Amino acid sequence: MTRPSRLNRAAILAQLKLAARKGDRVALTLAVEQMKVWALSPRYWEKYLDLLGHPMARLIDMTVIKQGDKIARQKGWVTTRRRPARPVRTAKPLAARSARVKPHPPAAQASLFPDLL
């Protein structure tokens, strides 16, 4: 019996279930590769997002593929927050550096067990 050449949700989930039930690494690798095809191709984004409705597929996405956020940003579903630019530090004149107060050494901490000394 030959496998159909097209990927479908049921086949990917069957591979994931087989990998989970029997610990089959080959099935897991096959399922991950098929999911990567969908995750990395804009043509299959809708199908991939539908696949992520299943908890095992979501777990694989979070641990292996990590494409969910990227797809959401590219689709415009999530806005990226930009951090404000840090101000550029300027060098202080030599006089300002030398006028700095030197920190005091920390006071010796009292022993928690004075009887043991």
Secondary structure as UniProt FT lines:
FT   HELIX           9..22
FT   HELIX           25..40
FT   HELIX           42..44
FT   HELIX           45..51
FT   TURN            52..53
FT   HELIX           55..60
FT   HELIX           61..65
FT   HELIX           68..75
FT   HELIX           94..98
FT   HELIX           114..116
//
